[in-house]
Amino acid sequence: MSESLKGARILVTAGAQGIGLAIARKFLAAGADVHICDVDAQACQAARDQYPALSASVTDVSDEAQVLALFDELAATWGALDALINNAGVSGPTSRLEDTTLDAWQSTLDVNLTGTFLCARSAVPLLRAAGGGSIVNISSVAGRLGFSLRSPYSASKFGLGGLMQTWAMELGPSNIRVNSVLPGVVSGDRVERVIAARAAAGGVSNDDMRDQLVEKVSLRRMTSPEDVANQVAFLCSDEGAMISGQSISVCGNVEYLG
């Protein structure tokens, strides 16, 4: 990758751990200025302790007032923004449709869809101030494949694709690219929680459920957070300058979820 990301101003939501931290780390390594936000104050502090070049804010992206305060802070500090990585998301419940509560449905959409909308809306003026830039929504293969027992999650991830395509059309004339990255079965604590919940719902062991998920991947292995970070950085670099309006799977070809 070229040095086009050196000095770029990057915001990564939910950037204190997991995929978000891998993305932040990738941009730091490329010489970018990186700000992360996260709901977990301890994780934010741990990330800053590990990577002192990071700046961080404790922010719930589903709360409009907190999002507005975050972008006021960025406007005062940077004056403009080169890329927004909408990584914040929750797994939501693992339950059959008839057992899914309205509260569980709404809380999933509040973060995964409304949070993405709120951050993108506030980012646009700062991206325009930079002369253009990039928005990358972190979606999921559950945004292109049905995922049993995960109605709110899958609905929210399919919704991200519609937002991405709409924003790519709206913002393209302002030289703002918008894309979605669709990770597959990503190794880490989050997928282990999903595996445990699905194993309990299906009456199988965690190891059996993990094997079942990997068997659905053509490459027969999990995606790493670094795999996702590599694609995100590419989309925000000069090498990705003509890519917009696309949903790009980074998943080893997940064939189905079931």
N, C-alpha and C positions, 0 to 999 in steps of 0.2 A: 504494500500500500504506500502511496506517495505521502508527502508531508503535508497534505492539504488539511489535516485535522489539527495541525499545530496551532495553538492559540484559539481554537474554536471554543465557543461558549456553549456548554452542554448541560441540560437538566435531565436527570434520570429519576423518575418517580419510583418509589419503593426500591431505592438504590442501596440500602444498607446491608442487604444479604442476598444470597441465592443468585438468580439470573441478573437482578439489578446491580448487585455489586460486581459481578463479572463484567457487565457492560461498562460500569464506571471505571473499573480497572483497565479495561481495554482502551478507553478514551484517554485516561491518564498516561498510559504507555505511549500513546500517539502524540502526546504533548498538548492535549486539550485542557482547558479550564473546566472543571466538572463540579456541579452542585447536585447533591442528592437530597431527596426528601423521603421520609418514612414515618409511619405511625409509631414505630418502636423507638423511643428515645434512647434506650440502652444500646440498641443495634446501631443507631446513628453515631453514638459516641465511640463504640467499638470500631466502626468503620473509619472514623476520623483518627482514632489512635493508630490504626494499622496503616492508613494512608493520609498523612498529615496535609497533603496537597488538596484533599477534598474539602469542600465546604458543605454544610448540611443544615437542614431545617426539619423539625418535627411537624409533619403535616398530614392531615387526613384529607385525601383528595376528594372524598365525597361531600366535604363541608365547603360550601362556596366561600364563606368568609375566610377560612384558612387558606384556600387556594388563592384568593385575591391578595392576601397578605404575603404569601410566598412570592407572587409575581411582582408585587410592589418592591419587595426586597431585591429581587433580581434586576428590576429596572433601575433601582438606585445604585446597585453595585456594578452592573455590567452595561446597562443602557440598551442592550440588544441581546439577541439569542440566536445561535446558529442551528441548534437542534434540540427538539423535545423528544424524549423517549418515554412514551406512556407505558410504563411497565407495571404500575400498580394494579393488583387484581387479587381476588379471593377465590378459593375453590368452591365455596358454597356447599350446600348439603349433598349427601349421598343418600337418596331416597327415591322411592317410586313416586310417580306423579301424584297419585291420590293421597300420599302421605307428606307431600311437600307443603309446608306452611307458607302463607302469604309473607310473613316476616322474613323467612329464609330466602324466598324468591326476591323480595324487594331489596334486602341488604346486599345480595349478590350483584344485582343490577346497579345499585347505588354506587358501588366502587368500580365495577368493571366497565360500565357504560357511562354513567353520569360523571364519574371521576375523570374519565378520559375526555369527555366533552368539556368539562370545566377547565381542565388544564390546557387543552388545545385552544379554546376560546381566548384565554388570557395570553397564550403564547403568540398568537398571530401578530399583534402589534409589534412585539419585540423581534419576531422573525422578519417582519417587513422592515424594521429599523436596521436590520443587518443586511438588507438587500436581497433577502431570500434565505432559504435554509431547508430544513428537513424535519418532518414529524414521522416517527416510527411508532406504531401501535403494536405492542406485544400481545398477540392473539393466542391461538392454539390450534392444533389439528382438530380439536373439538369445535372449531369454527368452520370446518369444511366437512366433518363427518359427525353423524349422530353419536351420542354418548349416553348409553342407558344409565339410569339412576342419577343423571347429572343435568336435569332440565334447565335450571337457572344458569348454570355455568355455560352450557352449550349455547343457549339462546343469547347470552351476553357476548360470547365470542363470535357468533355469526353476525351479531349486530355491529361489532367492530369493523367487519368487512364493509358493511354499508356505509358507515361513517367515513372510512378511509377512501372509498371510491368517490363519495360526494365531496369530501374536502379536497381530494386531488384535483377535481374539476374546478372547484371554487377558487383554490389558492394557486393553481398553476400559473395564471397570469402574473402573480406576484413573485414568481420564481421560488415557490415553496413546494417541495416534493412531499408526498404523503404515501406511505406504504405500511403494510402489515407484515410482521414476521410471525410465523406459526410454528412454535416449537412442538416437538412430539413428547415422548416420555423422557422428561429431563431428570437426570440423576440429582438427588438431594433430598433434604428433609421434607419438602412439600410433597413430592411424589410418594414418599414413604407413608405420609399421612393418608394420601388418597388410596394407596395400596391397602393399608390397614382397614380403611372404611369399606372399601369394596370387598375385601376378603371377608370381613364380618358379615356384610350383607349377603354374600354368596355362600357362606358356610365353608370356606376353604382356608388354607393357611396363607400367611403373607407371602411365603416363598412360592407357593403355587400361583397366587395371583400375579406376582412379579413375573414369573415365567410366562404366564398367559399374555401379559402386556407386551413383553419383548418378542414373543412369537408372532405378534401382529406387525412387527417392524421388519421390512425386507432385509435390512442390514443386520438384524438380530442383535442390536445393542441399543442402549439408551443414548440419548443426546446429552452432551455435557453443557453446562452453562457457558463455557467458552465457545462452543460451536455457535450458540445463539449470538453471543457478543461479537464474534467475527463478522456475521452477516449484518448486524446492526451498524457496526462501524463502516463497513463497505458502503451501505446505503447512504450514509451521511458524508462520505468522502467524495472527492472529485471523480473517482472511478464510478460512482453510482449516480452521476449527475443527470443522466437521462432515464432514470428508473423512477416512475411514479404511478400511483394507482394500482399497485400490484400486491397480491398476497403471496408471500414466499414461504414455503414450508421448509423448516430445518428440522428434519425428523427421521432421516434414514428411510423415508417412505413408509409411513404408517398406513397399512392397507385398509384397516377398519378398526373401530373401537368396540362396537357391540355393547 
